[in-house]
Amino acid sequence: MTGGDRVAFLNRECASNPTLREEVESLLAAEAGSFLTQPAVEIAAQAMFTIEPLKPGNRIGPYEIVSLLGSGGMGQVYRARDTRLKRTVAVKVLPPYAAGDAEQRKRLLNEARAVSALNHPNIVTIHDVLSDGERDALVMEYVIGETLQKRIGRRGLPLKEVLSYAIQIADALTAAHAAGIVHRDIKPGNIIVNENGLIKVLDFGLAKLTGLPEAGEFGPTQTIQPLTEEGTVLGTVAYMSPEQAEGKPLDARSDIFSFGAVLYEMTTGRRAFAGDSKAAIVAAVLNKEPSPPGETALEMPAELERLIRRCLRKDPSKRQQHIADVKVLLEELKEESESVKLATVKARKGQRRLWATATTLAIAAAGAGVWLRSEREEPQPHLVPLTTFAGNETDPSFSPDGNQVVFTWDGEKQNNADIYVKMIGSTTALRLTTDPSPDVSPAWSRDGRQIAFLRYGHPGSIYLISPLGGPEQKIGDFDAARGTPAWSPDGKFLVLPKSNSAPKTEPNWGALYLVPVQGGESRPLLIPEAGRYYLFPTFDPDGRSMAFASCTEVGPACDICLAALGADFLPQGRPRQIKRVAAELAGLAWAEDGRSLVYSAGTSINDYFLWRLDIAGGEPKRLEITAQEALFPAVAPKGRRLAFSRQMIDQDIWRVEVGAKPEPFLVSTMLDLNPQFSPDGRRIAFASARSVDRVSVWLSDANGGNLAQLTRGPGTYDGSPRWSPDGRWIAFDALGNDGRRSVHVVDSAGGPPRHLTSDFPASNKVPSWSRDGKRVYFTSDRTGRWEIWRIPTRGGEAEQITSEGGYVALESRDGKTLYYTKTGTYGGEPLYARRLGGTEERQVLERVVARAFDVFEDGIYYLAPTGARTAEVRFHEFATERSRSVSAIDAQPGLGLSVSPNRRTILFTKYVSAGIDLMLIENFR
């Protein structure tokens, strides 16, 4: 009988049979789910047309039925005996009408796959899935206990039980959400409590497999299609989120709402949303706020009431965002309740009465010339220098009491990096290391007795030293990436990132490693997917979780991730992304409160700022007090202090006239780089941060006059300008909020830019023009590494030009050859050439700085490194295949080089540095 046949039959029978109508209505009352968007009679028909229940002794596969435990819209559940393994199990049988229903069968199989992948003590275990004739069934562990629905009394549960149960439920949901699974039917009836207080979350039959992180980063590729599409409502009405009740697409925040409703009921003994009918309950879920739980449960901690209300916000974006954060907050409440530190709602109300009385007295006292304050004003944060030594001081780390800082300093002559310790407020520092190899990234242990640091060499090593100085102790060899090691709270381990500069063929490239302090083999702790690497691990103050950066191999884009930790500080479940940062990171640290993170992020060497991010959700806030060039933040465990490195560095545009020495040209205290002469030599385009809030494309006359800002977006960083051959247009790349760059074209006279790579879903940057002006070259990571592509200037299909790597490309003056580098490093890299239309490439030059080359008819002008901080302008002649020196540069070159059409003037970028100092924020909170 089809669904339509069942509907027709029940319509006829219900019209003439009041008894049958009552049975249908009773079934509808039991099926508290899909009535909103499906015909009610169809739901009743599905529920009624089931086969006779299985009887004791019946078998389904190897499982012998013992008794019926219960039934619902998703099937009947039996207690059964596994005849092979001699154990008791629970068997859930799908109704027979659904045996031919592909949707229900898929839902059953999804339940099996979803839950069987969750190996968690608070989630029911799936043993088997089988088909036996017309029946499909799940075989699950048999849980002895009672539902939370039965356990909750009229006045709710004691606080100790509430927190114990809630933490376990949140832990189960954390594991499910990390695997991309939304339960969709969290309610007291789906939660079992055994005699020992152990929670088991049941019935993932309504679970939806949601979008996971990009394949491979924290989990496997997901190919199962979501079952419950937009517009279909499943779940139990009193615990539905507003978006679920409206049939909208769901994510994990829907479970957080349902969890809040369960938590509300556990504390008060009554439902958050009630009504005389399902329609009334839905209306309450959608439109009404539940009464504050503290009005019923006066002994409830005020923090718990706030948490429940955050979980029950109607707008998902304003709701608590991650169940893992909810779990952490509940655990803190549990600890504080056990140490009697929590203020209850009753106490808070008493405080309000006292406050009202105090206010009245204050008003009266004010009339007599006396001013009463409820509390002293908090001192305001202020910024002071921590070090002012010549050279570069970096990598601060605080002592446990917050009164000393250990750091790296390369000395007054800037000739060797060593480890130093300094008291806050002192003008001198104690030198701890003297080895000729660079010693960097010190980290103070939590007990204050040791400092760990990295010694770079071949191979690199990890050492310990006393804060008072003395002999060093080598832990072992380890090729670590730059960044402060993270001490485990018990002081037994260090967590360090594997160097991302090592060959990618090495095992566990870019992973985080756990290194025993007392010696022994280091082992991988978290391994990234291909093309990513991890940096800046940092334990929270309680050691329950670890934050770190997950960065892409190509393009400046890092994610801030959080991993929950268990015994021996091993990750529990998959880490989760808490913030995608459209920039590179230069440090990450927990704030003293344990609920927020401070990090440094930027897109160029001049625009790194410090940001603070609440791990519970919301947008990060910039710490304006630190200003620009703020790197490697460290927060004191006590004392409300934050230290960071301030990099006093700038890039300016210099010029060389034929026969003269280099001289400053376009100079400011902000970033100026990548200059490009127009084809007629009369104007210059360059990137600059002169507008303070962003990097933009600017224009000037050839003599540096008539400065004008050309772009004001679309990105926060508009750079890499290139003129079209006719001088009318400028192509540039813009950094978007997703961390990807895209290529745009703007009229050199001004106006809105046009997005050229809008249909190209990848990072696309460093544009240049074909000599006929009909195409724009650019580099893209669409294939997984940087390759050169080109696209028609009017838009359209892009074509790939290189296949073995390509980054910066310039076409020859005759339009027949393409010259390109394969990376954008400042230390020098080969320059290649290939005939357009051909596939064979050849190396033309051995070392070219970054993007610093310009192609003419008879040769190539380029910058070649000659030392750590020096370079030379050279000209490579095609006829002789030899290079000659044009001008020496007594400084570290920056980004870009351009030669005027008459070849009399050469523009390049030069670094101007005054060193790096440590800065301190006092009263940081």
LOSE-591926 format. One line per 8 residues: number of its first residue (from 0); their letters; for each residue x, y, z of C-alpha. Coordinates in steps of 0.05 Angstrom, whole numbers, always signed. Example, Ala and Ser with C-alpha at 12.3 -4.5 7.8 and 13.67 -1.06 7.14 Angstrom:
REM residues 2
0) AS) +246,-90,+156  +273,-21,+143
This chain:
REM residues 925
0) MTGGDRVA) +0,+0,+0  +30,+67,-20  +31,+129,+23  -27,+157,-18  -66,+94,-8  -56,+97,+66  -79,+170,+69  -141,+155,+28
8) FLNRECAS) -158,+95,+71  -150,+132,+137  -189,+192,+112  -247,+146,+95  -244,+105,+158  -234,+164,+206  -295,+199,+178  -341,+142,+198
16) NPTLREEV) -304,+111,+257  -294,+156,+319  -255,+101,+354  -204,+98,+297  -200,+174,+297  -182,+173,+371  -128,+121,+357  -100,+165,+301
24) ESLLAAEA) -99,+226,+346  -65,+185,+400  -12,+163,+352  -2,+235,+330  +8,+254,+403  +61,+201,+409  +95,+223,+344  +119,+291,+368
32) GSFLTQPA) +156,+306,+304  +141,+318,+232  +69,+343,+234  +89,+414,+217  +107,+401,+144  +76,+333,+128  +2,+314,+127  -18,+291,+196
40) VEIAAQAM) -56,+231,+169  +5,+208,+130  +46,+209,+194  -8,+169,+229  -12,+121,+171  +63,+109,+175  +58,+96,+249  -2,+50,+244
48) FTIEPLKP) +19,+6,+187  +72,-35,+223  +75,-110,+227  +59,-147,+290  +113,-138,+343  +165,-192,+345  +153,-243,+400  +202,-273,+449
56) GNRIGPYE) +240,-328,+414  +234,-296,+345  +300,-283,+309  +326,-228,+265  +392,-251,+239  +432,-282,+295  +394,-242,+348  +340,-275,+390
64) IVSLLGSG) +285,-230,+414  +274,-229,+490  +224,-172,+500  +197,-107,+471  +229,-46,+503  +191,+9,+466  +170,+37,+399  +166,+103,+362
72) GMGQVYRA) +163,+133,+293  +233,+109,+276  +220,+36,+295  +211,-15,+351  +266,-30,+401  +275,-99,+430  +318,-131,+482  +353,-188,+448
80) RDTRLKRT) +408,-240,+457  +467,-246,+410  +470,-320,+399  +542,-317,+374  +575,-274,+427  +527,-293,+483  +512,-221,+503  +449,-179,+513
88) VAVKVLPP) +437,-126,+460  +384,-77,+438  +355,-86,+368  +319,-29,+334  +275,-52,+276  +252,-4,+222  +177,-7,+206  +162,-52,+146
96) YAAGDAEQ) +129,+3,+105  +197,+35,+103  +233,-27,+78  +220,-2,+8  +227,+71,+29  +296,+93,+7  +293,+155,+52  +281,+115,+116
104) RKRLLNEA) +331,+61,+97  +384,+114,+84  +368,+146,+151  +377,+79,+186  +443,+66,+151  +466,+137,+167  +450,+125,+240  +493,+63,+239
112) RAVSALNH) +552,+96,+203  +547,+159,+244  +543,+129,+313  +589,+70,+300  +643,+120,+284  +635,+152,+353  +675,+112,+403  +653,+150,+465
120) PNIVTIHD) +633,+127,+535  +571,+172,+536  +544,+150,+468  +509,+84,+457  +552,+36,+417  +527,+8,+350  +547,-65,+342  +515,-84,+276
128) VLSDGERD) +467,-64,+220  +430,-118,+182  +372,-133,+135  +328,-194,+145  +276,-200,+92  +231,-139,+97  +264,-115,+160  +323,-69,+170
136) ALVMEYVI) +352,-66,+240  +406,-34,+282  +440,-74,+337  +463,-32,+396  +492,-41,+465  +440,-55,+517  +440,-1,+570  +411,-14,+639
144) GETLQKRI) +383,+47,+673  +327,+97,+670  +315,+156,+624  +333,+225,+648  +260,+242,+637  +242,+194,+694  +300,+216,+737  +280,+290,+736
152) GRRGLPLK) +230,+306,+792  +180,+363,+798  +233,+407,+830  +290,+386,+786  +354,+352,+805  +407,+370,+857  +461,+416,+830  +514,+361,+836
160) EVLSYAIQ) +474,+314,+791  +456,+369,+743  +528,+387,+730  +551,+315,+728  +499,+295,+677  +505,+359,+636  +581,+352,+629  +573,+281,+604
168) IADALTAA) +519,+300,+554  +561,+359,+530  +621,+313,+523  +580,+265,+480  +556,+321,+436  +626,+349,+430  +649,+283,+400  +589,+280,+354
176) HAAGIVHR) +596,+352,+330  +671,+342,+318  +651,+284,+272  +602,+328,+235  +540,+297,+267  +480,+336,+293  +436,+294,+338  +372,+334,+324
184) DIKPGNII) +331,+301,+379  +365,+316,+445  +313,+308,+500  +309,+274,+569  +276,+213,+539  +337,+200,+495  +385,+202,+553  +396,+142,+598
192) VNENGLIK) +426,+146,+668  +453,+81,+698  +459,+65,+772  +529,+94,+774  +508,+160,+745  +537,+145,+676  +501,+180,+619  +487,+147,+552
200) VLDFGLAK) +459,+189,+495  +412,+147,+452  +375,+150,+386  +418,+182,+333  +362,+161,+286  +349,+234,+270  +423,+250,+263  +444,+291,+204
208) LTGLPEAG) +515,+287,+177  +535,+359,+168  +592,+391,+130  +658,+371,+160  +722,+411,+156  +757,+408,+89  +773,+336,+72  +831,+308,+111
216) EFGPTQTI) +846,+366,+158  +812,+338,+220  +772,+281,+192  +756,+237,+131  +724,+259,+67  +649,+260,+76  +609,+232,+18  +543,+213,+52
224) QPLTEEGT) +487,+260,+31  +447,+297,+85  +381,+261,+95  +336,+313,+125  +331,+368,+74  +308,+439,+84  +233,+443,+97  +227,+376,+133
232) VLGTVAYM) +219,+378,+208  +240,+320,+252  +251,+320,+326  +212,+330,+390  +174,+394,+393  +187,+418,+464  +262,+413,+454  +268,+437,+382
240) SPEQAEGK) +309,+497,+364  +271,+553,+329  +306,+538,+264  +288,+465,+269  +215,+481,+283  +214,+524,+220  +245,+470,+177  +308,+510,+164
248) PLDARSDI) +377,+480,+152  +410,+461,+217  +480,+460,+246  +509,+440,+313  +479,+502,+347  +410,+470,+341  +434,+415,+390  +460,+470,+436
256) FSFGAVLY) +390,+499,+440  +360,+430,+455  +414,+419,+506  +396,+485,+539  +323,+462,+543  +345,+397,+576  +390,+435,+625  +332,+482,+641
264) EMTTGRRA) +288,+422,+657  +341,+388,+699  +349,+450,+743  +276,+471,+749  +236,+407,+741  +194,+439,+686  +200,+448,+611  +228,+512,+583
272) FAGDSKAA) +172,+513,+531  +103,+487,+548  +33,+492,+520  -35,+459,+514  -20,+435,+443  +38,+422,+398  +22,+486,+360  +24,+525,+425
280) IVAAVLNK) +92,+494,+443  +119,+511,+375  +94,+583,+383  +131,+587,+449  +195,+560,+419  +192,+611,+363  +167,+672,+400  +171,+667,+476
288) EPSPPGET) +228,+670,+525  +224,+620,+582  +219,+649,+652  +288,+655,+684  +305,+587,+714  +331,+622,+776  +260,+643,+794  +245,+570,+807
296) ALEMPAEL) +313,+544,+828  +338,+597,+876  +399,+556,+895  +421,+555,+823  +489,+587,+810  +482,+653,+774  +534,+631,+723  +493,+569,+707
304) ERLIRRCL) +431,+611,+695  +469,+656,+647  +496,+595,+610  +426,+565,+602  +399,+631,+576  +456,+636,+525  +441,+566,+500  +367,+584,+491
312) RKDPSKRQ) +375,+646,+449  +330,+645,+388  +382,+672,+340  +435,+618,+328  +489,+671,+317  +477,+699,+387  +473,+630,+419  +531,+594,+452
320) QHIADVKV) +570,+573,+390  +606,+509,+409  +585,+453,+456  +658,+441,+475  +659,+511,+505  +595,+495,+543  +628,+433,+571  +688,+474,+595
328) LLEELKEE) +643,+525,+629  +603,+469,+663  +667,+437,+688  +689,+503,+717  +622,+510,+751  +628,+440,+780  +698,+456,+808  +674,+521,+837
336) SESVKLAT) +611,+490,+867  +654,+437,+901  +698,+491,+931  +636,+533,+950  +657,+592,+907  +593,+601,+868  +543,+656,+881  +472,+629,+876
344) VKARKGQR) +413,+665,+846  +385,+674,+916  +450,+706,+939  +451,+749,+878  +381,+774,+893  +404,+789,+963  +462,+828,+934  +414,+867,+891
352) RLWATATT) +375,+886,+953  +439,+907,+988  +458,+947,+926  +391,+983,+927  +401,+1000,+1000  +472,+1023,+987  +448,+1067,+930  +398,+1101,+975
360) LAIAAAGA) +451,+1113,+1027  +498,+1140,+974  +447,+1190,+951  +435,+1212,+1022  +509,+1216,+1036  +520,+1257,+973  +474,+1310,+1001  +521,+1314,+1062
368) GVWLRSER) +583,+1319,+1018  +603,+1245,+1024  +610,+1201,+963  +605,+1126,+972  +631,+1078,+920  +611,+1005,+914  +681,+987,+890  +745,+1020,+869
376) EEPQPHLV) +755,+1037,+796  +798,+987,+759  +864,+1017,+737  +867,+1026,+661  +915,+986,+618  +976,+1025,+597  +1035,+1010,+551  +1108,+1016,+574
384) PLTTFAGN) +1175,+993,+545  +1200,+928,+574  +1268,+929,+538  +1304,+984,+501  +1369,+949,+483  +1403,+957,+416  +1388,+900,+369  +1328,+853,+370
392) ETDPSFSP) +1292,+827,+432  +1237,+776,+418  +1200,+714,+444  +1179,+737,+514  +1156,+686,+566  +1134,+703,+638  +1155,+671,+703  +1096,+639,+741
400) DGNQVVFT) +1089,+700,+787  +1090,+748,+728  +1148,+789,+755  +1203,+765,+708  +1208,+754,+634  +1255,+710,+594  +1269,+729,+521  +1315,+723,+461
408) WDGEKQNN) +1365,+778,+446  +1416,+780,+389  +1461,+827,+428  +1484,+898,+416  +1523,+877,+355  +1465,+835,+329  +1513,+777,+317  +1484,+720,+359
416) ADIYVKMI) +1418,+704,+391  +1419,+681,+464  +1371,+674,+523  +1365,+729,+576  +1323,+739,+639  +1300,+806,+664  +1260,+831,+725  +1201,+875,+707
424) GSTTALRL) +1224,+947,+720  +1299,+930,+719  +1346,+962,+668  +1392,+902,+664  +1385,+830,+641  +1419,+765,+661  +1450,+726,+603  +1435,+652,+608
432) TTDPSPDV) +1466,+623,+545  +1530,+638,+506  +1532,+585,+452  +1551,+610,+382  +1490,+576,+353  +1425,+616,+356  +1385,+603,+420  +1312,+624,+413
440) SPAWSRDG) +1240,+614,+436  +1249,+607,+512  +1190,+581,+553  +1185,+585,+629  +1159,+522,+663  +1097,+528,+706  +1134,+512,+770  +1186,+566,+754
448) RQIAFLRY) +1246,+520,+760  +1266,+512,+688  +1267,+547,+621  +1263,+508,+557  +1291,+537,+493  +1310,+518,+422  +1381,+517,+394  +1384,+521,+319
456) GHPGSIYL) +1437,+480,+285  +1446,+416,+246  +1406,+385,+275  +1365,+432,+319  +1359,+415,+393  +1317,+428,+455  +1351,+449,+519  +1333,+465,+592
464) ISPLGGPE) +1367,+515,+637  +1355,+545,+706  +1329,+616,+709  +1390,+631,+752  +1438,+606,+698  +1486,+548,+702  +1495,+485,+661  +1448,+469,+604
472) QKIGDFDA) +1412,+402,+598  +1398,+376,+529  +1330,+341,+521  +1343,+317,+450  +1349,+335,+377  +1287,+363,+345  +1278,+405,+282  +1226,+453,+311
480) ARGTPAWS) +1190,+510,+278  +1198,+580,+308  +1153,+591,+367  +1153,+582,+443  +1148,+509,+466  +1086,+494,+506  +1097,+463,+575  +1045,+412,+597
488) PDGKFLVL) +1013,+432,+663  +1048,+375,+700  +1116,+396,+672  +1130,+327,+642  +1123,+345,+568  +1136,+399,+517  +1093,+408,+455  +1129,+435,+394
496) PKSNSAPK) +1113,+442,+320  +1155,+405,+270  +1192,+453,+224  +1152,+469,+162  +1217,+485,+126  +1238,+412,+129  +1229,+369,+66  +1155,+353,+56
504) TEPNWGAL) +1174,+281,+45  +1191,+275,+119  +1139,+236,+160  +1088,+279,+197  +1111,+343,+164  +1084,+404,+200  +1056,+364,+259  +1054,+380,+333
512) YLVPVQGG) +1098,+333,+374  +1097,+313,+448  +1169,+313,+475  +1184,+282,+543  +1224,+330,+587  +1261,+273,+622  +1283,+242,+557  +1253,+191,+511
520) ESRPLLIP) +1222,+187,+443  +1181,+246,+419  +1116,+226,+385  +1065,+260,+340  +1008,+292,+378  +968,+324,+322  +982,+312,+248  +956,+361,+196
528) EAGRYYLF) +928,+345,+128  +971,+353,+66  +986,+425,+50  +978,+450,+122  +1024,+457,+181  +1013,+472,+255  +1045,+527,+297  +1042,+561,+365
536) PTFDPDGR) +1013,+507,+411  +990,+534,+478  +956,+500,+537  +899,+535,+573  +912,+553,+646  +876,+489,+670  +908,+442,+619  +841,+418,+593
544) SMAFASCT) +851,+443,+522  +905,+466,+475  +900,+520,+422  +944,+523,+361  +948,+552,+291  +933,+511,+229  +963,+546,+169  +961,+534,+94
552) EVGPACDI) +1024,+520,+56  +1005,+571,+3  +976,+639,+17  +973,+677,+83  +915,+641,+117  +915,+609,+185  +859,+579,+228  +859,+582,+304
560) CLAALGAD) +839,+513,+328  +823,+483,+396  +835,+411,+418  +802,+382,+480  +851,+342,+522  +845,+280,+564  +892,+237,+604  +966,+248,+589
568) FLPQGRPR) +943,+311,+552  +922,+271,+491  +870,+302,+444  +798,+278,+454  +762,+276,+387  +780,+321,+330  +804,+392,+341  +756,+446,+320
576) QIKRVAAE) +766,+511,+284  +746,+570,+327  +769,+626,+280  +792,+631,+209  +843,+686,+205  +853,+717,+136  +926,+729,+151  +990,+698,+177
584) LAGLAWAE) +999,+688,+252  +1059,+710,+292  +1043,+682,+361  +985,+655,+402  +974,+655,+477  +919,+643,+528  +894,+702,+568  +897,+696,+643
592) DGRSLVYS) +821,+684,+647  +828,+619,+608  +768,+639,+565  +802,+680,+511  +863,+679,+467  +911,+734,+445  +944,+728,+378  +985,+769,+328
600) AGTSINDY) +962,+770,+256  +980,+808,+193  +988,+805,+119  +1055,+840,+112  +1114,+855,+156  +1086,+923,+174  +1014,+909,+192  +1015,+857,+248
608) FLWRLDIA) +967,+874,+304  +947,+839,+369  +876,+812,+373  +836,+781,+429  +787,+724,+414  +734,+696,+461  +735,+620,+451  +660,+618,+465
616) GGEPKRLE) +647,+656,+400  +642,+725,+371  +689,+768,+330  +760,+782,+354  +775,+851,+381  +838,+888,+363  +882,+912,+421  +888,+983,+397
624) ITAQEALF) +937,+1001,+453  +992,+959,+420  +991,+994,+352  +1025,+961,+292  +1083,+912,+286  +1062,+874,+348  +1088,+802,+348  +1095,+741,+394
632) PAVAPKGR) +1047,+759,+452  +1057,+727,+521  +1008,+733,+579  +1032,+729,+651  +999,+673,+692  +989,+725,+747  +993,+800,+753  +952,+823,+693
640) RLAFSRQM) +1010,+833,+645  +1019,+822,+571  +1086,+827,+535  +1100,+828,+461  +1154,+845,+410  +1147,+910,+372  +1184,+908,+307  +1211,+976,+288
648) IDQDIWRV) +1216,+961,+214  +1194,+995,+150  +1199,+986,+75  +1213,+1047,+32  +1221,+1057,-43  +1291,+1078,-65  +1318,+1097,-134  +1383,+1090,-171
656) EVGAKPEP) +1400,+1140,-226  +1451,+1117,-277  +1521,+1131,-250  +1496,+1152,-181  +1487,+1119,-114  +1419,+1094,-88  +1378,+1147,-52  +1311,+1151,-16
664) FLVSTMLD) +1252,+1165,-62  +1182,+1148,-35  +1192,+1147,+40  +1143,+1147,+98  +1137,+1117,+167  +1088,+1067,+137  +1096,+1011,+86  +1116,+1031,+14
672) LNPQFSPD) +1135,+977,-34  +1131,+944,-103  +1139,+1006,-148  +1121,+1002,-222  +1135,+1053,-276  +1078,+1067,-325  +1093,+1049,-398  +1108,+1122,-415
680) GRRIAFAS) +1151,+1131,-353  +1111,+1190,-327  +1076,+1158,-267  +1090,+1106,-215  +1042,+1057,-182  +1060,+1027,-115  +1030,+994,-54  +1028,+1034,+10
688) ARSVDRVS) +999,+1034,+81  +997,+1110,+83  +922,+1108,+93  +938,+1074,+161  +877,+1027,+163  +895,+988,+100  +947,+976,+46  +924,+1007,-20
696) VWLSDANG) +949,+1022,-89  +976,+1093,-95  +1000,+1135,-154  +1053,+1189,-161  +1088,+1228,-215  +1156,+1202,-238  +1190,+1252,-192  +1149,+1228,-131
704) GNLAQLTR) +1100,+1287,-131  +1024,+1289,-135  +1012,+1229,-91  +942,+1201,-95  +907,+1139,-67  +877,+1097,-124  +843,+1039,-88  +803,+1035,-23
712) GPGTYDGS) +787,+961,-26  +757,+913,-40  +808,+880,+5  +844,+901,+68  +909,+894,+29  +910,+917,-44  +979,+907,-74  +1022,+880,-131
720) PRWSPDGR) +1002,+935,-181  +1019,+927,-255  +1004,+975,-312  +971,+953,-376  +1013,+964,-439  +972,+1025,-458  +976,+1054,-388  +900,+1059,-380
728) WIAFDALG) +890,+1002,-330  +924,+975,-268  +917,+903,-247  +926,+887,-173  +910,+833,-122  +865,+843,-61  +863,+802,+3  +793,+780,+22
736) NDGRRSVH) +764,+762,+90  +771,+688,+73  +846,+694,+71  +849,+688,-5  +874,+739,-55  +838,+755,-119  +858,+794,-181  +823,+860,-199
744) VVDSAGGP) +830,+913,-253  +819,+987,-241  +821,+1048,-287  +886,+1086,-273  +844,+1150,-273  +802,+1122,-215  +736,+1087,-206  +710,+1022,-179
752) PRHLTSDF) +754,+960,-190  +730,+901,-231  +739,+830,-204  +775,+790,-257  +781,+722,-223  +711,+720,-193  +696,+650,-219  +763,+622,-198
760) PASNKVPS) +755,+592,-127  +826,+597,-101  +880,+647,-82  +899,+687,-143  +952,+741,-140  +1014,+776,-169  +983,+797,-237  +1020,+820,-299
768) WSRDGKRV) +998,+837,-370  +1011,+805,-437  +1046,+853,-484  +984,+860,-527  +942,+876,-466  +891,+822,-481  +908,+776,-422  +929,+780,-350
776) YFTSDRTG) +978,+729,-320  +972,+711,-246  +993,+656,-198  +940,+611,-166  +941,+554,-116  +881,+521,-149  +919,+457,-163  +948,+453,-93
784) RWEIWRIP) +1012,+492,-108  +1028,+558,-141  +1024,+555,-217  +1020,+610,-270  +952,+620,-303  +925,+673,-351  +856,+700,-364  +827,+747,-417
792) TRGGEAEQ) +823,+819,-392  +750,+821,-409  +739,+760,-365  +725,+688,-383  +760,+621,-378  +829,+619,-347  +882,+572,-374  +941,+541,-337
800) ITSEGGYV) +1009,+558,-365  +1059,+523,-319  +1055,+454,-290  +1119,+449,-248  +1109,+512,-205  +1103,+586,-220  +1095,+649,-179  +1116,+715,-212
808) ALESRDGK) +1111,+719,-288  +1131,+772,-340  +1121,+764,-414  +1178,+781,-462  +1173,+844,-504  +1159,+803,-567  +1105,+763,-531  +1137,+696,-546
816) TLYYTKTG) +1170,+677,-479  +1148,+676,-407  +1198,+690,-351  +1178,+668,-281  +1200,+648,-211  +1169,+590,-173  +1165,+622,-104  +1167,+692,-74
824) TYGGEPLY) +1225,+685,-25  +1270,+745,-8  +1332,+703,-2  +1337,+691,-76  +1310,+637,-123  +1320,+615,-196  +1288,+651,-254  +1259,+606,-309
832) ARRLGGTE) +1236,+616,-381  +1193,+577,-429  +1166,+591,-498  +1092,+606,-496  +1056,+547,-525  +1113,+501,-506  +1124,+457,-446  +1200,+456,-436
840) ERQVLERV) +1228,+505,-385  +1300,+527,-375  +1335,+563,-319  +1359,+633,-338  +1385,+661,-272  +1407,+626,-208  +1384,+676,-155  +1332,+731,-160
848) VARAFDVF) +1303,+767,-100  +1228,+759,-92  +1192,+795,-150  +1252,+839,-167  +1263,+831,-242  +1243,+871,-304  +1246,+844,-376  +1270,+886,-435
856) EDGIYYLA) +1284,+868,-508  +1358,+853,-498  +1360,+829,-426  +1334,+827,-355  +1347,+875,-298  +1343,+840,-230  +1363,+842,-157  +1412,+788,-134
864) PTGARTAE) +1428,+776,-60  +1502,+785,-42  +1496,+775,+33  +1447,+769,+91  +1428,+843,+85  +1459,+866,+19  +1442,+858,-54  +1462,+883,-123
872) VRFHEFAT) +1424,+908,-184  +1448,+868,-244  +1433,+866,-319  +1432,+798,-354  +1445,+805,-428  +1410,+755,-473  +1463,+758,-528  +1521,+738,-483
880) ERSRSVSA) +1481,+703,-428  +1524,+741,-378  +1506,+788,-321  +1540,+853,-301  +1533,+896,-239  +1493,+960,-244  +1491,+984,-171  +1505,+957,-101
888) IDAQPGLG) +1451,+961,-47  +1477,+965,+24  +1412,+941,+55  +1363,+883,+54  +1320,+890,-9  +1245,+887,-5  +1189,+872,-54  +1194,+892,-127
896) LSVSPNRR) +1238,+926,-179  +1221,+971,-238  +1264,+1004,-292  +1241,+1067,-328  +1229,+1060,-403  +1292,+1102,-418  +1331,+1058,-370  +1358,+1118,-332
904) TILFTKYV) +1323,+1104,-266  +1314,+1040,-227  +1265,+1035,-169  +1270,+982,-115  +1245,+970,-44  +1291,+972,+16  +1282,+950,+88  +1294,+1003,+141
912) SAGIDLML) +1300,+973,+210  +1313,+1003,+279  +1310,+936,+315  +1257,+901,+357  +1240,+917,+429  +1195,+884,+481  +1134,+922,+503  +1091,+911,+565
920) IENFR) +1017,+924,+578  +1005,+934,+652  +934,+921,+680  +917,+877,+621  +850,+844,+632
